[in-house]
Amino acid sequence: MKKNEPKVTRHTISAIVWGNIERAKYLAGVTDNQLCELLGVTSRTLWNYRKDPSNLTVRQLQAVIENLGLEPEALFRM
């Protein structure tokens, strides 16, 4: 890694993924309650995902992708 190159951590990737989910949710007009229903979680669990989305399952990510009209790679765009 070069000296001036930013270090990418698990936390950084998680923040990018969740930020993209939040953006897609906003653009689709989906509320937090609707997202909870979609993911099959409580509002507390959704709050925890915001802090650490690495706990999302593959099935939950697939549900987000399908229901918010995303391409899978869109989750990782910076």
C-alpha positions in Angstrom: 0.0 0.0 0.0 1.3 3.4 -0.9 1.9 5.9 1.9 -0.9 8.4 0.9 -3.4 5.7 0.0 -6.3 5.5 2.5 -6.7 2.4 4.5 -9.9 0.5 3.8 -11.3 -1.3 6.8 -14.3 -3.5 7.5 -15.9 -0.5 9.2 -15.3 1.6 6.1 -16.9 -0.9 3.8 -19.8 -1.4 6.1 -20.4 2.4 6.2 -20.3 2.5 2.4 -22.8 -0.4 2.1 -25.2 1.1 4.7 -24.9 4.6 3.2 -25.9 3.2 -0.2 -28.9 1.3 1.4 -30.0 4.5 3.1 -29.7 6.5 -0.1 -31.7 3.9 -2.1 -34.3 3.7 0.7 -34.7 7.5 0.5 -35.0 7.6 -3.2 -37.5 4.8 -3.2 -39.6 6.5 -0.5 -39.3 3.6 1.8 -39.7 4.3 5.5 -37.7 2.7 8.4 -40.8 0.7 9.4 -41.2 -0.6 5.8 -37.5 -1.5 5.8 -37.9 -3.3 9.1 -40.8 -5.3 7.6 -38.8 -6.1 4.5 -35.8 -7.3 6.5 -38.0 -9.1 9.1 -36.3 -7.2 12.0 -37.3 -4.9 14.8 -36.5 -1.1 14.8 -33.8 -1.8 17.4 -32.1 -4.3 15.0 -32.3 -1.8 12.2 -30.6 0.7 14.4 -27.9 -1.8 15.1 -27.4 -2.4 11.4 -26.8 1.3 11.0 -23.9 1.0 13.4 -22.6 -2.3 11.9 -24.3 -3.5 8.7 -21.9 -6.5 8.5 -24.6 -8.4 10.5 -27.0 -8.3 7.5 -27.5 -11.7 6.0 -27.2 -12.4 2.4 -31.0 -13.0 2.2 -31.6 -9.5 3.7 -29.1 -7.9 1.3 -30.9 -9.7 -1.6 -34.3 -8.4 -0.3 -32.9 -4.8 -0.2 -31.5 -5.1 -3.7 -34.7 -6.5 -5.2 -37.1 -4.2 -3.3 -35.2 -1.0 -3.7 -34.3 -1.5 -7.3 -30.6 -1.7 -6.9 -27.9 -3.6 -8.8 -25.7 -5.6 -6.4 -22.6 -3.6 -7.2 -24.4 -0.4 -6.3 -24.1 -1.4 -2.6 -20.3 -0.9 -2.9 -20.1 2.4 -4.9 -18.3 5.2 -3.2 
